[in-house]
């Protein structure tokens, strides 16, 4: 299990009811981590709609998880 610092925004923050947390996971990719968290918090958005930033840089959901990294899942947002 590797520790990952996960930050949530918008709808994901509302569903998780936390802004950030350290997650210990055995998942291999950011998509797998998102799916694990989505099941836990019932996000209701498929991974295909989510952007991920790792250590302050956008990344692909298919990239391999880096231990002790800062991961931000970003849902689609509407502006007005």
PyMOL Python script that loads the backbone (N, CA, C, O; Angstrom):
from pymol import cmd

cmd.read_pdbstr("""\
ATOM      1  N   UNK A   1       0.850  -1.180   0.000  1.00  0.00           N
ATOM      2  CA  UNK A   1       0.000   0.000   0.000  1.00  0.00           C
ATOM      3  C   UNK A   1       0.893   1.240   0.000  1.00  0.00           C
ATOM      4  O   UNK A   1       1.816   1.369   0.805  1.00  0.00           O
ATOM      5  N   UNK A   2       0.593   2.136  -0.917  1.00  0.00           N
ATOM      6  CA  UNK A   2       1.385   3.371  -0.979  1.00  0.00           C
ATOM      7  C   UNK A   2       0.512   4.564  -0.601  1.00  0.00           C
ATOM      8  O   UNK A   2      -0.671   4.605  -0.939  1.00  0.00           O
ATOM      9  N   UNK A   3       1.098   5.536   0.103  1.00  0.00           N
ATOM     10  CA  UNK A   3       0.340   6.731   0.490  1.00  0.00           C
ATOM     11  C   UNK A   3       0.272   7.739  -0.660  1.00  0.00           C
ATOM     12  O   UNK A   3       1.270   8.015  -1.325  1.00  0.00           O
ATOM     13  N   UNK A   4      -0.913   8.272  -0.871  1.00  0.00           N
ATOM     14  CA  UNK A   4      -1.156   9.290  -1.888  1.00  0.00           C
ATOM     15  C   UNK A   4      -1.956  10.412  -1.238  1.00  0.00           C
ATOM     16  O   UNK A   4      -2.968  10.154  -0.587  1.00  0.00           O
ATOM     17  N   UNK A   5      -1.513  11.651  -1.408  1.00  0.00           N
ATOM     18  CA  UNK A   5      -2.248  12.802  -0.896  1.00  0.00           C
ATOM     19  C   UNK A   5      -3.247  13.224  -1.979  1.00  0.00           C
ATOM     20  O   UNK A   5      -2.850  13.711  -3.037  1.00  0.00           O
ATOM     21  N   UNK A   6      -4.528  13.037  -1.713  1.00  0.00           N
ATOM     22  CA  UNK A   6      -5.572  13.315  -2.700  1.00  0.00           C
ATOM     23  C   UNK A   6      -6.323  14.580  -2.315  1.00  0.00           C
ATOM     24  O   UNK A   6      -6.741  14.744  -1.169  1.00  0.00           O
ATOM     25  N   UNK A   7      -6.491  15.481  -3.294  1.00  0.00           N
ATOM     26  CA  UNK A   7      -7.275  16.704  -3.112  1.00  0.00           C
ATOM     27  C   UNK A   7      -8.509  16.625  -4.010  1.00  0.00           C
ATOM     28  O   UNK A   7      -8.452  16.099  -5.121  1.00  0.00           O
ATOM     29  N   UNK A   8      -9.604  17.149  -3.517  1.00  0.00           N
ATOM     30  CA  UNK A   8     -10.870  17.111  -4.254  1.00  0.00           C
ATOM     31  C   UNK A   8     -11.360  18.524  -4.530  1.00  0.00           C
ATOM     32  O   UNK A   8     -11.147  19.432  -3.726  1.00  0.00           O
ATOM     33  N   UNK A   9     -12.018  18.705  -5.674  1.00  0.00           N
ATOM     34  CA  UNK A   9     -12.608  19.988  -6.039  1.00  0.00           C
ATOM     35  C   UNK A   9     -14.066  19.810  -6.433  1.00  0.00           C
ATOM     36  O   UNK A   9     -14.488  18.734  -6.858  1.00  0.00           O
ATOM     37  N   UNK A  10     -14.819  20.883  -6.283  1.00  0.00           N
ATOM     38  CA  UNK A  10     -16.196  20.989  -6.774  1.00  0.00           C
ATOM     39  C   UNK A  10     -17.055  19.820  -6.292  1.00  0.00           C
ATOM     40  O   UNK A  10     -17.088  19.529  -5.096  1.00  0.00           O
ATOM     41  N   UNK A  11     -17.746  19.151  -7.209  1.00  0.00           N
ATOM     42  CA  UNK A  11     -18.654  18.064  -6.877  1.00  0.00           C
ATOM     43  C   UNK A  11     -17.966  16.954  -6.097  1.00  0.00           C
ATOM     44  O   UNK A  11     -18.565  16.367  -5.196  1.00  0.00           O
ATOM     45  N   UNK A  12     -16.714  16.661  -6.434  1.00  0.00           N
ATOM     46  CA  UNK A  12     -16.002  15.581  -5.749  1.00  0.00           C
ATOM     47  C   UNK A  12     -15.772  15.929  -4.278  1.00  0.00           C
ATOM     48  O   UNK A  12     -15.862  15.062  -3.409  1.00  0.00           O
ATOM     49  N   UNK A  13     -15.478  17.195  -4.004  1.00  0.00           N
ATOM     50  CA  UNK A  13     -15.294  17.629  -2.616  1.00  0.00           C
ATOM     51  C   UNK A  13     -16.601  17.512  -1.852  1.00  0.00           C
ATOM     52  O   UNK A  13     -16.617  17.097  -0.693  1.00  0.00           O
ATOM     53  N   UNK A  14     -17.691  17.878  -2.499  1.00  0.00           N
ATOM     54  CA  UNK A  14     -18.998  17.776  -1.846  1.00  0.00           C
ATOM     55  C   UNK A  14     -19.326  16.332  -1.505  1.00  0.00           C
ATOM     56  O   UNK A  14     -19.792  16.042  -0.403  1.00  0.00           O
ATOM     57  N   UNK A  15     -19.084  15.424  -2.446  1.00  0.00           N
ATOM     58  CA  UNK A  15     -19.393  14.003  -2.233  1.00  0.00           C
ATOM     59  C   UNK A  15     -18.490  13.385  -1.170  1.00  0.00           C
ATOM     60  O   UNK A  15     -18.965  12.629  -0.323  1.00  0.00           O
ATOM     61  N   UNK A  16     -17.192  13.696  -1.201  1.00  0.00           N
ATOM     62  CA  UNK A  16     -16.242  13.119  -0.247  1.00  0.00           C
ATOM     63  C   UNK A  16     -16.369  13.773   1.129  1.00  0.00           C
ATOM     64  O   UNK A  16     -16.016  13.173   2.144  1.00  0.00           O
ATOM     65  N   UNK A  17     -16.870  14.995   1.152  1.00  0.00           N
ATOM     66  CA  UNK A  17     -17.026  15.774   2.375  1.00  0.00           C
ATOM     67  C   UNK A  17     -15.682  16.061   3.050  1.00  0.00           C
ATOM     68  O   UNK A  17     -15.613  16.245   4.265  1.00  0.00           O
ATOM     69  N   UNK A  18     -14.621  16.095   2.247  1.00  0.00           N
ATOM     70  CA  UNK A  18     -13.286  16.498   2.705  1.00  0.00           C
ATOM     71  C   UNK A  18     -12.597  17.213   1.547  1.00  0.00           C
ATOM     72  O   UNK A  18     -12.891  16.944   0.382  1.00  0.00           O
ATOM     73  N   UNK A  19     -11.680  18.124   1.870  1.00  0.00           N
ATOM     74  CA  UNK A  19     -10.928  18.814   0.822  1.00  0.00           C
ATOM     75  C   UNK A  19      -9.732  17.986   0.377  1.00  0.00           C
ATOM     76  O   UNK A  19      -9.369  17.985  -0.799  1.00  0.00           O
ATOM     77  N   UNK A  20      -9.121  17.280   1.327  1.00  0.00           N
ATOM     78  CA  UNK A  20      -7.974  16.440   0.998  1.00  0.00           C
ATOM     79  C   UNK A  20      -7.827  15.349   2.042  1.00  0.00           C
ATOM     80  O   UNK A  20      -8.345  15.458   3.153  1.00  0.00           O
ATOM     81  N   UNK A  21      -7.118  14.301   1.673  1.00  0.00           N
ATOM     82  CA  UNK A  21      -6.864  13.200   2.584  1.00  0.00           C
ATOM     83  C   UNK A  21      -5.684  12.390   2.068  1.00  0.00           C
ATOM     84  O   UNK A  21      -5.352  12.438   0.883  1.00  0.00           O
ATOM     85  N   UNK A  22      -5.060  11.652   2.965  1.00  0.00           N
ATOM     86  CA  UNK A  22      -4.021  10.714   2.560  1.00  0.00           C
ATOM     87  C   UNK A  22      -4.689   9.359   2.411  1.00  0.00           C
ATOM     88  O   UNK A  22      -5.311   8.849   3.344  1.00  0.00           O
ATOM     89  N   UNK A  23      -4.551   8.784   1.221  1.00  0.00           N
ATOM     90  CA  UNK A  23      -5.151   7.498   0.911  1.00  0.00           C
ATOM     91  C   UNK A  23      -4.032   6.480   0.776  1.00  0.00           C
ATOM     92  O   UNK A  23      -3.028   6.741   0.114  1.00  0.00           O
ATOM     93  N   UNK A  24      -4.198   5.331   1.394  1.00  0.00           N
ATOM     94  CA  UNK A  24      -3.246   4.228   1.242  1.00  0.00           C
ATOM     95  C   UNK A  24      -3.879   3.239   0.276  1.00  0.00           C
ATOM     96  O   UNK A  24      -4.943   2.685   0.555  1.00  0.00           O
ATOM     97  N   UNK A  25      -3.233   3.019  -0.850  1.00  0.00           N
ATOM     98  CA  UNK A  25      -3.844   2.236  -1.921  1.00  0.00           C
ATOM     99  C   UNK A  25      -2.855   1.266  -2.549  1.00  0.00           C
ATOM    100  O   UNK A  25      -1.643   1.476  -2.516  1.00  0.00           O
ATOM    101  N   UNK A  26      -3.393   0.215  -3.112  1.00  0.00           N
ATOM    102  CA  UNK A  26      -2.578  -0.732  -3.881  1.00  0.00           C
ATOM    103  C   UNK A  26      -2.908  -0.631  -5.366  1.00  0.00           C
ATOM    104  O   UNK A  26      -2.433  -1.440  -6.164  1.00  0.00           O
ATOM    105  N   UNK A  27      -3.729   0.368  -5.746  1.00  0.00           N
ATOM    106  CA  UNK A  27      -4.052   0.548  -7.159  1.00  0.00           C
ATOM    107  C   UNK A  27      -2.797   0.934  -7.929  1.00  0.00           C
ATOM    108  O   UNK A  27      -1.823   1.405  -7.342  1.00  0.00           O
ATOM    109  N   UNK A  28      -2.821   0.735  -9.241  1.00  0.00           N
ATOM    110  CA  UNK A  28      -1.641   0.949 -10.069  1.00  0.00           C
ATOM    111  C   UNK A  28      -1.666   2.240 -10.879  1.00  0.00           C
ATOM    112  O   UNK A  28      -0.612   2.793 -11.193  1.00  0.00           O
ATOM    113  N   UNK A  29      -2.860   2.725 -11.221  1.00  0.00           N
ATOM    114  CA  UNK A  29      -2.974   3.921 -12.055  1.00  0.00           C
ATOM    115  C   UNK A  29      -3.894   4.938 -11.382  1.00  0.00           C
ATOM    116  O   UNK A  29      -4.604   4.620 -10.427  1.00  0.00           O
ATOM    117  N   UNK A  30      -3.868   6.159 -11.895  1.00  0.00           N
ATOM    118  CA  UNK A  30      -4.744   7.196 -11.360  1.00  0.00           C
ATOM    119  C   UNK A  30      -6.209   6.883 -11.649  1.00  0.00           C
ATOM    120  O   UNK A  30      -7.084   7.223 -10.853  1.00  0.00           O
ATOM    121  N   UNK A  31      -6.478   6.241 -12.775  1.00  0.00           N
ATOM    122  CA  UNK A  31      -7.851   5.830 -13.098  1.00  0.00           C
ATOM    123  C   UNK A  31      -8.344   4.801 -12.083  1.00  0.00           C
ATOM    124  O   UNK A  31      -9.485   4.876 -11.628  1.00  0.00           O
ATOM    125  N   UNK A  32      -7.495   3.847 -11.730  1.00  0.00           N
ATOM    126  CA  UNK A  32      -7.877   2.839 -10.739  1.00  0.00           C
ATOM    127  C   UNK A  32      -8.099   3.483  -9.372  1.00  0.00           C
ATOM    128  O   UNK A  32      -9.031   3.119  -8.655  1.00  0.00           O
ATOM    129  N   UNK A  33      -7.245   4.438  -9.013  1.00  0.00           N
ATOM    130  CA  UNK A  33      -7.418   5.149  -7.747  1.00  0.00           C
ATOM    131  C   UNK A  33      -8.738   5.913  -7.759  1.00  0.00           C
ATOM    132  O   UNK A  33      -9.483   5.886  -6.779  1.00  0.00           O
ATOM    133  N   UNK A  34      -9.027   6.592  -8.864  1.00  0.00           N
ATOM    134  CA  UNK A  34     -10.291   7.328  -8.960  1.00  0.00           C
ATOM    135  C   UNK A  34     -11.472   6.373  -8.801  1.00  0.00           C
ATOM    136  O   UNK A  34     -12.425   6.683  -8.088  1.00  0.00           O
ATOM    137  N   UNK A  35     -11.417   5.215  -9.459  1.00  0.00           N
ATOM    138  CA  UNK A  35     -12.521   4.251  -9.364  1.00  0.00           C
ATOM    139  C   UNK A  35     -12.688   3.760  -7.924  1.00  0.00           C
ATOM    140  O   UNK A  35     -13.811   3.616  -7.442  1.00  0.00           O
ATOM    141  N   UNK A  36     -11.579   3.507  -7.246  1.00  0.00           N
ATOM    142  CA  UNK A  36     -11.637   3.082  -5.848  1.00  0.00           C
ATOM    143  C   UNK A  36     -12.309   4.152  -4.990  1.00  0.00           C
ATOM    144  O   UNK A  36     -13.175   3.844  -4.171  1.00  0.00           O
ATOM    145  N   UNK A  37     -11.912   5.395  -5.177  1.00  0.00           N
ATOM    146  CA  UNK A  37     -12.505   6.495  -4.411  1.00  0.00           C
ATOM    147  C   UNK A  37     -13.948   6.759  -4.826  1.00  0.00           C
ATOM    148  O   UNK A  37     -14.778   7.129  -3.997  1.00  0.00           O
ATOM    149  N   UNK A  38     -14.241   6.572  -6.092  1.00  0.00           N
ATOM    150  CA  UNK A  38     -15.600   6.767  -6.595  1.00  0.00           C
ATOM    151  C   UNK A  38     -16.566   5.768  -5.959  1.00  0.00           C
ATOM    152  O   UNK A  38     -17.706   6.109  -5.644  1.00  0.00           O
ATOM    153  N   UNK A  39     -16.105   4.550  -5.778  1.00  0.00           N
ATOM    154  CA  UNK A  39     -16.948   3.547  -5.110  1.00  0.00           C
ATOM    155  C   UNK A  39     -17.158   3.913  -3.648  1.00  0.00           C
ATOM    156  O   UNK A  39     -18.254   3.746  -3.111  1.00  0.00           O
ATOM    157  N   UNK A  40     -16.112   4.409  -3.010  1.00  0.00           N
ATOM    158  CA  UNK A  40     -16.186   4.779  -1.596  1.00  0.00           C
ATOM    159  C   UNK A  40     -17.119   5.963  -1.373  1.00  0.00           C
ATOM    160  O   UNK A  40     -17.923   5.962  -0.441  1.00  0.00           O
ATOM    161  N   UNK A  41     -17.007   6.988  -2.247  1.00  0.00           N
ATOM    162  CA  UNK A  41     -17.748   8.233  -2.053  1.00  0.00           C
ATOM    163  C   UNK A  41     -18.933   8.416  -3.005  1.00  0.00           C
ATOM    164  O   UNK A  41     -19.640   9.419  -2.913  1.00  0.00           O
ATOM    165  N   UNK A  42     -19.160   7.481  -3.901  1.00  0.00           N
ATOM    166  CA  UNK A  42     -20.286   7.555  -4.843  1.00  0.00           C
ATOM    167  C   UNK A  42     -20.256   8.833  -5.670  1.00  0.00           C
ATOM    168  O   UNK A  42     -21.240   9.572  -5.719  1.00  0.00           O
ATOM    169  N   UNK A  43     -19.122   9.093  -6.320  1.00  0.00           N
ATOM    170  CA  UNK A  43     -18.958  10.316  -7.113  1.00  0.00           C
ATOM    171  C   UNK A  43     -19.975  10.428  -8.245  1.00  0.00           C
ATOM    172  O   UNK A  43     -20.478  11.521  -8.506  1.00  0.00           O
ATOM    173  N   UNK A  44     -20.286   9.335  -8.916  1.00  0.00           N
ATOM    174  CA  UNK A  44     -21.283   9.377  -9.981  1.00  0.00           C
ATOM    175  C   UNK A  44     -20.777   9.898 -11.311  1.00  0.00           C
ATOM    176  O   UNK A  44     -21.568  10.073 -12.238  1.00  0.00           O
ATOM    177  N   UNK A  45     -19.476  10.151 -11.434  1.00  0.00           N
ATOM    178  CA  UNK A  45     -18.887  10.583 -12.704  1.00  0.00           C
ATOM    179  C   UNK A  45     -17.874   9.534 -13.159  1.00  0.00           C
ATOM    180  O   UNK A  45     -17.046   9.089 -12.364  1.00  0.00           O
ATOM    181  N   UNK A  46     -17.932   9.135 -14.432  1.00  0.00           N
ATOM    182  CA  UNK A  46     -16.943   8.170 -14.913  1.00  0.00           C
ATOM    183  C   UNK A  46     -15.554   8.804 -14.997  1.00  0.00           C
ATOM    184  O   UNK A  46     -15.422  10.016 -15.164  1.00  0.00           O
ATOM    185  N   UNK A  47     -14.538   7.980 -14.882  1.00  0.00           N
ATOM    186  CA  UNK A  47     -13.146   8.458 -14.948  1.00  0.00           C
ATOM    187  C   UNK A  47     -12.877   9.204 -16.248  1.00  0.00           C
ATOM    188  O   UNK A  47     -12.019  10.086 -16.283  1.00  0.00           O
ATOM    189  N   UNK A  48     -13.583   8.869 -17.300  1.00  0.00           N
ATOM    190  CA  UNK A  48     -13.369   9.527 -18.593  1.00  0.00           C
ATOM    191  C   UNK A  48     -13.734  11.012 -18.566  1.00  0.00           C
ATOM    192  O   UNK A  48     -13.339  11.762 -19.459  1.00  0.00           O
ATOM    193  N   UNK A  49     -14.485  11.439 -17.550  1.00  0.00           N
ATOM    194  CA  UNK A  49     -14.873  12.843 -17.437  1.00  0.00           C
ATOM    195  C   UNK A  49     -13.968  13.628 -16.484  1.00  0.00           C
ATOM    196  O   UNK A  49     -14.159  14.829 -16.296  1.00  0.00           O
ATOM    197  N   UNK A  50     -12.988  12.956 -15.884  1.00  0.00           N
ATOM    198  CA  UNK A  50     -12.159  13.556 -14.848  1.00  0.00           C
ATOM    199  C   UNK A  50     -10.766  13.855 -15.385  1.00  0.00           C
ATOM    200  O   UNK A  50     -10.184  13.054 -16.117  1.00  0.00           O
ATOM    201  N   UNK A  51     -10.242  15.014 -15.014  1.00  0.00           N
ATOM    202  CA  UNK A  51      -8.840  15.355 -15.280  1.00  0.00           C
ATOM    203  C   UNK A  51      -8.060  15.048 -14.013  1.00  0.00           C
ATOM    204  O   UNK A  51      -8.611  15.082 -12.913  1.00  0.00           O
ATOM    205  N   UNK A  52      -6.777  14.749 -14.170  1.00  0.00           N
ATOM    206  CA  UNK A  52      -5.941  14.517 -12.997  1.00  0.00           C
ATOM    207  C   UNK A  52      -4.676  15.355 -13.099  1.00  0.00           C
ATOM    208  O   UNK A  52      -4.066  15.463 -14.163  1.00  0.00           O
ATOM    209  N   UNK A  53      -4.298  15.939 -11.983  1.00  0.00           N
ATOM    210  CA  UNK A  53      -3.023  16.647 -11.880  1.00  0.00           C
ATOM    211  C   UNK A  53      -2.204  15.937 -10.805  1.00  0.00           C
ATOM    212  O   UNK A  53      -2.707  15.616  -9.729  1.00  0.00           O
ATOM    213  N   UNK A  54      -0.938  15.702 -11.118  1.00  0.00           N
ATOM    214  CA  UNK A  54      -0.038  15.009 -10.204  1.00  0.00           C
ATOM    215  C   UNK A  54       1.144  15.930  -9.916  1.00  0.00           C
ATOM    216  O   UNK A  54       1.861  16.346 -10.826  1.00  0.00           O
ATOM    217  N   UNK A  55       1.329  16.234  -8.658  1.00  0.00           N
ATOM    218  CA  UNK A  55       2.401  17.143  -8.247  1.00  0.00           C
ATOM    219  C   UNK A  55       2.371  18.435  -9.061  1.00  0.00           C
ATOM    220  O   UNK A  55       3.395  18.905  -9.556  1.00  0.00           O
ATOM    221  N   UNK A  56       1.166  18.996  -9.185  1.00  0.00           N
ATOM    222  CA  UNK A  56       0.913  20.293  -9.829  1.00  0.00           C
ATOM    223  C   UNK A  56       1.104  20.303 -11.339  1.00  0.00           C
ATOM    224  O   UNK A  56       1.281  21.372 -11.923  1.00  0.00           O
ATOM    225  N   UNK A  57       1.072  19.141 -11.986  1.00  0.00           N
ATOM    226  CA  UNK A  57       1.134  19.064 -13.452  1.00  0.00           C
ATOM    227  C   UNK A  57       0.055  18.107 -13.944  1.00  0.00           C
ATOM    228  O   UNK A  57      -0.147  17.039 -13.365  1.00  0.00           O
ATOM    229  N   UNK A  58      -0.635  18.492 -15.014  1.00  0.00           N
ATOM    230  CA  UNK A  58      -1.637  17.594 -15.568  1.00  0.00           C
ATOM    231  C   UNK A  58      -0.979  16.299 -16.019  1.00  0.00           C
ATOM    232  O   UNK A  58       0.150  16.292 -16.510  1.00  0.00           O
ATOM    233  N   UNK A  59      -1.705  15.211 -15.842  1.00  0.00           N
ATOM    234  CA  UNK A  59      -1.205  13.886 -16.185  1.00  0.00           C
ATOM    235  C   UNK A  59      -2.333  13.100 -16.838  1.00  0.00           C
ATOM    236  O   UNK A  59      -3.470  13.564 -16.915  1.00  0.00           O
ATOM    237  N   UNK A  60      -2.004  11.920 -17.300  1.00  0.00           N
ATOM    238  CA  UNK A  60      -3.003  11.014 -17.862  1.00  0.00           C
ATOM    239  C   UNK A  60      -3.510  10.081 -16.772  1.00  0.00           C
ATOM    240  O   UNK A  60      -2.751   9.675 -15.892  1.00  0.00           O
ATOM    241  N   UNK A  61      -4.768   9.748 -16.832  1.00  0.00           N
ATOM    242  CA  UNK A  61      -5.349   8.833 -15.853  1.00  0.00           C
ATOM    243  C   UNK A  61      -4.714   7.443 -15.947  1.00  0.00           C
ATOM    244  O   UNK A  61      -4.782   6.667 -14.993  1.00  0.00           O
ATOM    245  N   UNK A  62      -4.103   7.127 -17.081  1.00  0.00           N
ATOM    246  CA  UNK A  62      -3.512   5.802 -17.283  1.00  0.00           C
ATOM    247  C   UNK A  62      -2.070   5.697 -16.769  1.00  0.00           C
ATOM    248  O   UNK A  62      -1.476   4.620 -16.801  1.00  0.00           O
ATOM    249  N   UNK A  63      -1.508   6.821 -16.293  1.00  0.00           N
ATOM    250  CA  UNK A  63      -0.131   6.800 -15.781  1.00  0.00           C
ATOM    251  C   UNK A  63      -0.055   6.005 -14.474  1.00  0.00           C
ATOM    252  O   UNK A  63      -1.038   5.888 -13.743  1.00  0.00           O
ATOM    253  N   UNK A  64       1.125   5.468 -14.201  1.00  0.00           N
ATOM    254  CA  UNK A  64       1.365   4.713 -12.973  1.00  0.00           C
ATOM    255  C   UNK A  64       1.436   5.652 -11.776  1.00  0.00           C
ATOM    256  O   UNK A  64       2.073   6.704 -11.829  1.00  0.00           O
ATOM    257  N   UNK A  65       0.773   5.253 -10.699  1.00  0.00           N
ATOM    258  CA  UNK A  65       0.782   6.038  -9.466  1.00  0.00           C
ATOM    259  C   UNK A  65       2.186   6.210  -8.924  1.00  0.00           C
ATOM    260  O   UNK A  65       2.984   5.273  -8.929  1.00  0.00           O
ATOM    261  N   UNK A  66       2.482   7.403  -8.459  1.00  0.00           N
ATOM    262  CA  UNK A  66       3.749   7.693  -7.795  1.00  0.00           C
ATOM    263  C   UNK A  66       3.486   7.801  -6.298  1.00  0.00           C
ATOM    264  O   UNK A  66       2.618   8.565  -5.877  1.00  0.00           O
ATOM    265  N   UNK A  67       4.220   7.049  -5.495  1.00  0.00           N
ATOM    266  CA  UNK A  67       4.056   7.106  -4.043  1.00  0.00           C
ATOM    267  C   UNK A  67       4.321   8.512  -3.535  1.00  0.00           C
ATOM    268  O   UNK A  67       5.153   9.239  -4.078  1.00  0.00           O
ATOM    269  N   UNK A  68       3.607   8.880  -2.493  1.00  0.00           N
ATOM    270  CA  UNK A  68       3.760  10.179  -1.828  1.00  0.00           C
ATOM    271  C   UNK A  68       3.496  11.369  -2.744  1.00  0.00           C
ATOM    272  O   UNK A  68       3.959  12.476  -2.466  1.00  0.00           O
ATOM    273  N   UNK A  69       2.772  11.161  -3.815  1.00  0.00           N
ATOM    274  CA  UNK A  69       2.480  12.269  -4.722  1.00  0.00           C
ATOM    275  C   UNK A  69       1.213  13.000  -4.273  1.00  0.00           C
ATOM    276  O   UNK A  69       0.403  12.473  -3.510  1.00  0.00           O
ATOM    277  N   UNK A  70       1.072  14.222  -4.769  1.00  0.00           N
ATOM    278  CA  UNK A  70      -0.134  15.022  -4.551  1.00  0.00           C
ATOM    279  C   UNK A  70      -0.991  14.848  -5.798  1.00  0.00           C
ATOM    280  O   UNK A  70      -0.573  15.209  -6.899  1.00  0.00           O
ATOM    281  N   UNK A  71      -2.180  14.300  -5.627  1.00  0.00           N
ATOM    282  CA  UNK A  71      -3.082  14.009  -6.738  1.00  0.00           C
ATOM    283  C   UNK A  71      -4.333  14.858  -6.589  1.00  0.00           C
ATOM    284  O   UNK A  71      -4.961  14.883  -5.531  1.00  0.00           O
ATOM    285  N   UNK A  72      -4.684  15.552  -7.658  1.00  0.00           N
ATOM    286  CA  UNK A  72      -5.892  16.360  -7.667  1.00  0.00           C
ATOM    287  C   UNK A  72      -6.800  15.847  -8.774  1.00  0.00           C
ATOM    288  O   UNK A  72      -6.428  15.866  -9.947  1.00  0.00           O
ATOM    289  N   UNK A  73      -7.980  15.393  -8.404  1.00  0.00           N
ATOM    290  CA  UNK A  73      -8.987  14.979  -9.392  1.00  0.00           C
ATOM    291  C   UNK A  73      -9.883  16.177  -9.666  1.00  0.00           C
ATOM    292  O   UNK A  73     -10.420  16.789  -8.744  1.00  0.00           O
ATOM    293  N   UNK A  74     -10.035  16.500 -10.935  1.00  0.00           N
ATOM    294  CA  UNK A  74     -10.759  17.712 -11.334  1.00  0.00           C
ATOM    295  C   UNK A  74     -11.954  17.324 -12.196  1.00  0.00           C
ATOM    296  O   UNK A  74     -11.775  16.849 -13.318  1.00  0.00           O
ATOM    297  N   UNK A  75     -13.163  17.517 -11.693  1.00  0.00           N
ATOM    298  CA  UNK A  75     -14.357  17.204 -12.475  1.00  0.00           C
ATOM    299  C   UNK A  75     -14.644  18.324 -13.465  1.00  0.00           C
ATOM    300  O   UNK A  75     -14.081  19.413 -13.353  1.00  0.00           O
ATOM    301  N   UNK A  76     -15.516  18.060 -14.431  1.00  0.00           N
ATOM    302  CA  UNK A  76     -15.904  19.143 -15.337  1.00  0.00           C
ATOM    303  C   UNK A  76     -16.639  20.228 -14.543  1.00  0.00           C
ATOM    304  O   UNK A  76     -17.399  19.927 -13.622  1.00  0.00           O
ATOM    305  N   UNK A  77     -16.411  21.464 -14.901  1.00  0.00           N
ATOM    306  CA  UNK A  77     -17.090  22.567 -14.226  1.00  0.00           C
ATOM    307  C   UNK A  77     -17.802  23.423 -15.256  1.00  0.00           C
ATOM    308  O   UNK A  77     -17.394  23.504 -16.415  1.00  0.00           O
ATOM    309  N   UNK A  78     -18.857  24.049 -14.816  1.00  0.00           N
ATOM    310  CA  UNK A  78     -19.613  24.948 -15.688  1.00  0.00           C
ATOM    311  C   UNK A  78     -19.380  26.370 -15.224  1.00  0.00           C
ATOM    312  O   UNK A  78     -19.307  26.635 -14.024  1.00  0.00           O
ATOM    313  N   UNK A  79     -19.269  27.248 -16.137  1.00  0.00           N
ATOM    314  CA  UNK A  79     -19.077  28.659 -15.791  1.00  0.00           C
ATOM    315  C   UNK A  79     -20.224  29.491 -16.317  1.00  0.00           C
ATOM    316  O   UNK A  79     -21.056  29.022 -17.093  1.00  0.00           O
ATOM    317  N   UNK A  80     -20.249  30.698 -15.891  1.00  0.00           N
ATOM    318  CA  UNK A  80     -21.345  31.517 -16.367  1.00  0.00           C
ATOM    319  C   UNK A  80     -21.033  32.964 -16.272  1.00  0.00           C
ATOM    320  O   UNK A  80     -21.860  33.799 -16.637  1.00  0.00           O
TER     321      UNK A  80
END
""", "prot")
cmd.dss("prot")
cmd.show_as("cartoon", "prot")
cmd.util.cbc("prot")
cmd.orient("prot")
